[in-house]
Amino acid sequence: MREKSTKKKTRDNMKTKVPTAVLETAIKSVKLRLNLTEKEQSKIIKRLIELWMFIYNKQISDDDTISLKGYTNIDKSELDKFSIKVGDTRFRYKQLLELLDDLVEVNDKYKVGSFSKGYRVITSSFGNSLSEIDIDLSKSFTIMKSKEYWIEKYSKYKHLIEDAYKSSIELGEYLNWMFNNEGMELKPVIDGGFVKKRFLNRDRIWHHFLLALKINIGDLWFKVSNEGRFYSSISNLPYTAINFMKFNYQSPVDIDIKNCQPLLLASLLGECDGLLQYKRDVEEGIFYEKMANELNISRNEFKTLSYRFIFFNPKPLLSGKVYSSMVKLYGDVILKINKLNSDGRLSHKLQELESKIIVDGIGKLNIPKLLRHDQVICLS
């Protein structure tokens, strides 16, 4: 019993990094509004940071990948746990939120019933530096599950799960890099059927920071799809974080399979006009570039379009600019792709093939490694 209690204390009370401006705002609010001793102030400040982090964690988990500006709906029962007694006074979550009014917006115009309201962290107040504070992370990250839990759930992937817990991100260096590259264009996404450009703005910087922070504190998740794909907190990390990753306390190397989905598809195609050129281009890793040039768009834009209209399209591609470009460069290959996708399962077939190679093949090698679908991170 003593050993179990010690482990819980270690997990629940950890030093973590938060935006300096957030901590300073919380300290200023407590000092100006509350008549407390220094020890009591410290207790309240910690609880404010725990509440702030809880709301922000909920917000980036609920919100879409485009705006990151939406309110997150939180039931009062989830906030009641932040109630804290300091001296003779009990501070409930509503009073704590009033102390955080410069950091958290409450959407009073919209609520569900009498028990739930929308909340949104004001990321413009974060600044660009970090400070360390010792808080109870189990309050801020309530879905935190142990390594043992995940290994029991996915025992077949025991080594992949154990390796994921050996990873970390150099938070200070990563944050500095993001601020130095604020405004850079990121990989686009599909939104409503259209390619949507994304940029490294202030909201996204702190979103990426919190995802990296969760890696460092061991708040990981794992999932295996029906096709055998291995999803995790590591595969969900922004690609910009990989250069700041530590694995077994060392700097790893990452091996990325260029044109992976087009390359896998080539193995499924039968003989047809244009197949030789298609195979040559995907093997050389230039398929995305050639199609992008033909469409007069960026490589990343076409790659996003290709996932939407070719490799992960539930329907055959029968017309449009992408179709015409495929016919021009690769003849009847698109017709063979359509035939393969006549049942709408082409994406499943490709993911199953990828999983057999990456997860069931490379994933079972007796070396430390992290998997990000078609990317393998390991030590040199």
C-alpha positions as CSV (number, residue, x, y, z in Angstrom):
1,M,0.0,0.0,0.0
2,R,2.8,2.4,0.8
3,E,4.5,1.9,-2.6
4,K,1.2,2.5,-4.4
5,S,0.6,5.7,-2.5
6,T,4.0,7.0,-3.3
7,K,3.6,6.3,-7.0
8,K,0.3,8.2,-7.0
9,K,1.8,11.2,-5.3
10,T,4.6,11.3,-7.9
11,R,2.2,11.2,-10.8
12,D,-0.3,13.7,-9.4
13,N,2.3,16.3,-8.4
14,M,4.7,17.1,-11.2
15,K,6.5,20.1,-12.4
16,T,5.3,21.2,-15.8
17,K,5.7,24.2,-18.1
18,V,3.0,26.8,-18.8
19,P,3.1,30.1,-20.6
20,T,4.8,32.7,-18.4
21,A,2.1,35.3,-19.1
22,V,-0.6,32.9,-17.9
23,L,1.1,32.3,-14.6
24,E,1.9,36.0,-14.1
25,T,-1.8,36.9,-14.8
26,A,-3.0,34.3,-12.3
27,I,-0.6,35.6,-9.7
28,K,-1.6,39.2,-10.3
29,S,-5.3,38.4,-10.1
30,V,-4.9,36.5,-6.8
31,K,-2.8,39.2,-5.2
32,L,-5.1,42.1,-6.2
33,R,-8.4,40.5,-5.4
34,L,-7.8,38.2,-2.4
35,N,-6.5,39.0,1.0
36,L,-4.5,35.8,1.7
37,T,-1.2,34.7,3.1
38,E,1.6,33.9,0.7
39,K,1.1,30.2,1.3
40,E,-2.7,30.5,0.7
41,Q,-2.0,32.5,-2.5
42,S,0.3,29.8,-3.8
43,K,-2.4,27.2,-3.2
44,I,-5.0,29.2,-5.1
45,I,-2.6,30.0,-8.0
46,K,-1.9,26.3,-8.5
47,R,-5.6,25.5,-8.6
48,L,-6.1,28.3,-11.1
49,I,-3.4,26.9,-13.4
50,E,-4.9,23.4,-13.1
51,L,-8.4,24.7,-14.1
52,W,-6.9,26.8,-16.9
53,M,-5.0,23.8,-18.3
54,F,-8.1,21.6,-17.9
55,I,-10.2,24.0,-20.0
56,Y,-7.5,24.4,-22.7
57,N,-7.0,20.6,-22.9
58,K,-10.8,20.2,-23.4
59,Q,-10.9,23.0,-26.0
60,I,-8.2,21.6,-28.3
61,S,-9.6,18.1,-28.0
62,D,-13.1,19.2,-28.9
63,D,-12.3,21.9,-31.6
64,D,-11.6,21.3,-35.2
65,T,-8.2,21.5,-36.8
66,I,-9.0,24.6,-38.8
67,S,-9.9,27.4,-36.4
68,L,-9.0,26.3,-32.9
69,K,-11.2,29.2,-31.7
70,G,-14.4,27.4,-30.8
71,Y,-15.9,27.2,-27.3
72,T,-15.8,23.9,-25.6
73,N,-18.9,22.7,-23.7
74,I,-18.1,21.6,-20.1
75,D,-20.7,20.3,-17.6
76,K,-20.6,21.9,-14.2
77,S,-20.0,18.4,-12.7
78,E,-16.6,18.4,-14.4
79,L,-15.7,21.8,-12.9
80,D,-16.9,21.1,-9.4
81,K,-13.8,19.1,-8.7
82,F,-11.7,22.3,-8.8
83,S,-13.4,23.5,-5.6
84,I,-10.7,24.3,-3.0
85,K,-10.7,25.3,0.7
86,V,-8.2,27.9,1.7
87,G,-8.2,28.9,5.3
88,D,-11.9,29.3,6.3
89,T,-13.1,30.0,2.7
90,R,-14.1,27.5,0.1
91,F,-13.5,28.7,-3.5
92,R,-15.9,27.1,-6.0
93,Y,-15.2,26.9,-9.7
94,K,-17.3,30.0,-10.5
95,Q,-15.2,32.1,-8.2
96,L,-12.0,30.6,-9.7
97,L,-13.2,31.4,-13.2
98,E,-13.8,35.0,-12.1
99,L,-10.1,35.1,-11.1
100,L,-9.3,33.8,-14.6
101,D,-11.5,36.3,-16.4
102,D,-8.4,37.7,-18.3
103,L,-7.5,34.2,-19.5
104,V,-10.8,32.3,-20.1
105,E,-14.0,33.5,-21.8
106,V,-17.4,32.1,-20.7
107,N,-20.1,31.9,-23.4
108,D,-23.1,33.0,-21.4
109,K,-25.2,33.3,-24.6
110,Y,-25.2,29.5,-25.2
111,K,-25.6,26.7,-22.8
112,V,-27.1,23.2,-22.7
113,G,-29.7,23.0,-19.9
114,S,-28.8,24.4,-16.6
115,F,-25.5,22.5,-16.1
116,S,-23.3,23.2,-19.1
117,K,-21.7,26.2,-20.6
118,G,-19.1,27.0,-23.3
119,Y,-15.6,28.1,-22.4
120,R,-12.6,29.3,-24.4
121,V,-9.1,30.0,-23.4
122,I,-7.8,33.4,-24.7
123,T,-4.6,32.3,-26.4
124,S,-3.6,35.9,-27.4
125,S,-2.6,36.4,-23.8
126,F,0.0,33.6,-23.7
127,G,3.1,35.6,-24.7
128,N,6.1,33.6,-26.0
129,S,8.0,32.3,-22.9
130,L,7.5,29.4,-20.4
131,S,7.7,29.1,-16.7
132,E,7.7,26.0,-14.5
133,I,5.1,25.2,-11.8
134,D,4.3,22.2,-9.7
135,I,0.7,21.2,-10.1
136,D,-1.7,18.2,-9.9
137,L,-1.8,17.1,-13.5
138,S,-4.4,14.4,-12.8
139,K,-6.9,17.2,-12.4
140,S,-6.0,18.9,-15.7
141,F,-5.8,15.7,-17.7
142,T,-8.6,13.6,-16.4
143,I,-8.4,10.9,-19.2
144,M,-4.8,10.1,-18.3
145,K,-4.4,6.3,-18.5
146,S,-1.4,4.3,-17.4
147,K,1.1,2.4,-19.6
148,E,-0.2,-0.8,-18.0
149,Y,-3.7,0.0,-19.0
150,W,-2.8,0.4,-22.7
151,I,-0.6,-2.7,-22.7
152,E,-3.4,-4.8,-21.3
153,K,-5.8,-3.4,-23.9
154,Y,-3.4,-3.9,-26.8
155,S,-1.0,-6.6,-25.6
156,K,-0.1,-7.5,-29.2
157,Y,1.6,-4.0,-29.5
158,K,3.3,-4.1,-26.1
159,H,6.8,-3.0,-27.4
160,L,5.3,-0.2,-29.5
161,I,3.5,1.2,-26.4
162,E,6.5,0.8,-24.2
163,D,8.7,2.7,-26.7
164,A,6.1,5.5,-27.0
165,Y,6.6,6.2,-23.2
166,K,10.3,6.6,-23.8
167,S,9.8,9.7,-26.0
168,S,9.7,13.4,-25.1
169,I,9.8,16.8,-26.8
170,E,12.3,19.6,-26.0
171,L,9.5,22.0,-25.2
172,G,11.6,25.2,-24.8
173,E,13.4,24.7,-28.1
174,Y,10.2,23.7,-29.9
175,L,8.3,26.7,-28.7
176,N,11.2,29.1,-29.6
177,W,11.3,27.5,-33.1
178,M,7.5,28.0,-33.6
179,F,7.6,31.6,-32.5
180,N,10.6,32.2,-34.9
181,N,8.6,30.6,-37.7
182,E,5.2,32.1,-36.8
183,G,3.2,32.6,-40.0
184,M,4.8,29.7,-42.0
185,E,2.5,27.6,-44.1
186,L,1.6,24.2,-42.7
187,K,0.3,21.1,-44.5
188,P,-3.2,21.9,-45.8
189,V,-6.4,19.9,-44.9
190,I,-9.6,19.2,-46.6
191,D,-12.5,21.3,-45.3
192,G,-15.9,20.8,-46.9
193,G,-14.4,19.1,-50.0
194,F,-11.9,22.0,-50.6
195,V,-8.2,22.3,-49.8
196,K,-7.9,24.7,-46.8
197,K,-4.5,26.3,-46.2
198,R,-3.2,26.5,-42.6
199,F,-0.6,28.7,-41.1
200,L,1.4,28.6,-37.9
201,N,-0.5,31.3,-36.0
202,R,-0.5,32.0,-32.3
203,D,-3.5,29.7,-31.6
204,R,-1.8,26.8,-33.4
205,I,1.5,27.4,-31.7
206,W,0.0,26.8,-28.3
207,H,-2.1,24.0,-29.5
208,H,1.0,22.2,-30.8
209,F,2.8,23.0,-27.5
210,L,0.1,21.3,-25.4
211,L,0.1,18.2,-27.6
212,A,3.9,18.0,-27.0
213,L,3.5,18.7,-23.3
214,K,1.1,15.7,-23.0
215,I,3.8,13.5,-24.5
216,N,6.3,14.6,-21.8
217,I,3.9,14.0,-18.9
218,G,2.9,10.5,-20.2
219,D,-0.7,11.4,-21.1
220,L,-0.7,9.1,-24.1
221,W,-3.4,7.3,-26.0
222,F,-3.4,4.4,-28.5
223,K,-5.9,2.9,-31.0
224,V,-5.8,0.1,-33.6
225,S,-8.0,0.4,-36.6
226,N,-9.9,-2.4,-38.3
227,E,-7.2,-2.3,-41.1
228,G,-4.5,-2.8,-38.5
229,R,-3.2,0.8,-38.5
230,F,-1.6,1.8,-35.2
231,Y,-2.7,5.3,-34.0
232,S,-1.3,7.0,-31.0
233,S,-0.3,10.3,-29.4
234,I,2.9,10.0,-31.4
235,S,1.3,9.6,-34.8
236,N,-1.0,12.5,-33.9
237,L,1.9,14.9,-33.1
238,P,2.4,17.8,-35.6
239,Y,5.2,16.9,-38.0
240,T,7.0,20.1,-36.8
241,A,7.5,18.5,-33.4
242,I,9.6,15.6,-34.7
243,N,12.8,17.5,-35.1
244,F,12.6,18.3,-31.3
245,M,11.9,14.8,-30.2
246,K,14.1,12.8,-27.8
247,F,13.9,9.0,-27.8
248,N,15.6,7.1,-25.0
249,Y,17.1,10.5,-24.1
250,Q,18.8,10.6,-27.5
251,S,18.1,12.4,-30.8
252,P,16.5,9.9,-33.2
253,V,16.4,9.8,-36.9
254,D,13.1,9.5,-38.9
255,I,12.7,7.5,-42.0
256,D,9.8,8.6,-44.2
257,I,8.5,6.5,-47.1
258,K,8.1,8.9,-50.0
259,N,4.9,8.6,-52.0
260,C,3.8,5.7,-49.7
261,Q,0.1,5.4,-50.7
262,P,0.8,5.8,-54.5
263,L,3.7,3.2,-54.1
264,L,1.4,0.7,-52.3
265,L,-1.3,1.3,-55.0
266,A,1.2,0.4,-57.7
267,S,1.5,-3.1,-56.3
268,L,-2.3,-3.6,-56.7
269,L,-2.6,-2.4,-60.3
270,G,-2.7,-4.8,-63.3
271,E,-1.2,-4.1,-66.7
272,C,-2.4,-1.0,-68.4
273,D,-1.3,1.9,-70.5
274,G,0.7,4.4,-68.4
275,L,1.5,1.9,-65.7
276,L,5.3,1.8,-66.4
277,Q,5.5,5.6,-66.0
278,Y,3.4,5.6,-62.9
279,K,5.5,2.9,-61.3
280,R,8.7,4.7,-62.2
281,D,7.5,8.0,-60.7
282,V,6.2,6.5,-57.4
283,E,9.4,4.5,-57.0
284,E,11.4,7.6,-57.5
285,G,9.1,9.6,-55.1
286,I,8.2,12.2,-57.6
287,F,4.5,11.4,-58.2
288,Y,3.1,14.2,-56.0
289,E,5.5,16.8,-57.5
290,K,4.6,15.9,-61.2
291,M,0.9,16.0,-60.5
292,A,1.2,19.3,-58.6
293,N,3.2,20.9,-61.4
294,E,0.5,19.7,-63.9
295,L,-2.2,21.2,-61.8
296,N,-0.1,24.4,-61.0
297,I,-0.5,24.0,-57.2
298,S,1.9,23.1,-54.4
299,R,3.0,19.6,-53.6
300,N,1.3,19.6,-50.2
301,E,-1.9,20.9,-51.8
302,F,-2.0,18.1,-54.4
303,K,-1.1,15.5,-51.8
304,T,-4.1,16.6,-49.7
305,L,-6.3,16.5,-52.9
306,S,-5.0,13.1,-53.8
307,Y,-6.0,11.6,-50.5
308,R,-9.5,13.2,-50.9
309,F,-10.1,12.2,-54.5
310,I,-7.9,9.2,-55.3
311,F,-6.6,7.1,-52.5
312,F,-9.3,7.7,-49.8
313,N,-12.3,8.5,-52.1
314,P,-15.2,6.2,-51.4
315,K,-16.3,6.7,-55.0
316,P,-14.4,6.3,-58.3
317,L,-12.9,9.5,-59.7
318,L,-14.6,10.1,-63.1
319,S,-14.0,13.7,-64.0
320,G,-12.4,17.0,-62.9
321,K,-8.9,18.5,-63.0
322,V,-7.3,15.7,-61.0
323,Y,-8.8,13.1,-63.3
324,S,-7.7,14.9,-66.4
325,S,-4.1,15.3,-65.1
326,M,-3.9,11.6,-64.2
327,V,-5.1,10.7,-67.7
328,K,-2.6,13.1,-69.3
329,L,0.4,11.8,-67.3
330,Y,-0.5,8.2,-66.7
331,G,-3.0,7.1,-69.3
332,D,-5.4,4.3,-68.1
333,V,-4.0,4.1,-64.6
334,I,-6.9,6.1,-63.2
335,L,-9.3,3.7,-64.9
336,K,-7.6,0.8,-63.1
337,I,-7.8,2.7,-59.8
338,N,-11.5,3.2,-60.4
339,K,-12.0,-0.5,-61.0
340,L,-10.1,-1.3,-57.8
341,N,-12.3,1.2,-56.0
342,S,-15.6,-0.1,-57.4
343,D,-16.7,-1.3,-54.0
344,G,-15.5,1.9,-52.3
345,R,-12.8,0.0,-50.3
346,L,-9.6,1.1,-51.9
347,S,-8.6,3.1,-48.9
348,H,-9.1,0.1,-46.6
349,K,-7.0,-2.1,-49.0
350,L,-4.2,0.4,-49.0
351,Q,-4.2,0.8,-45.2
352,E,-4.3,-2.9,-44.7
353,L,-1.2,-3.3,-47.0
354,E,0.6,-0.4,-45.2
355,S,-0.2,-2.0,-41.8
356,K,1.2,-5.4,-42.8
357,I,4.5,-3.7,-43.9
358,I,4.9,-1.1,-41.2
359,V,3.0,-2.4,-38.1
360,D,3.2,-6.2,-38.6
361,G,6.7,-6.1,-40.2
362,I,8.8,-3.2,-39.0
363,G,6.8,-2.9,-35.8
364,K,7.9,-6.4,-34.7
365,L,11.6,-5.8,-35.2
366,N,13.5,-6.1,-32.0
367,I,14.7,-2.5,-31.9
368,P,13.4,0.7,-30.2
369,K,11.1,2.5,-32.6
370,L,8.1,4.8,-32.9
371,L,5.6,4.5,-35.7
372,R,3.8,7.3,-37.5
373,H,2.0,5.3,-40.2
374,D,4.5,5.6,-43.1
375,Q,7.2,7.1,-41.0
376,V,9.5,5.2,-38.6
377,I,11.5,7.0,-35.9
378,C,14.5,5.1,-34.4
379,L,18.0,5.6,-33.1
380,S,20.8,5.7,-35.6
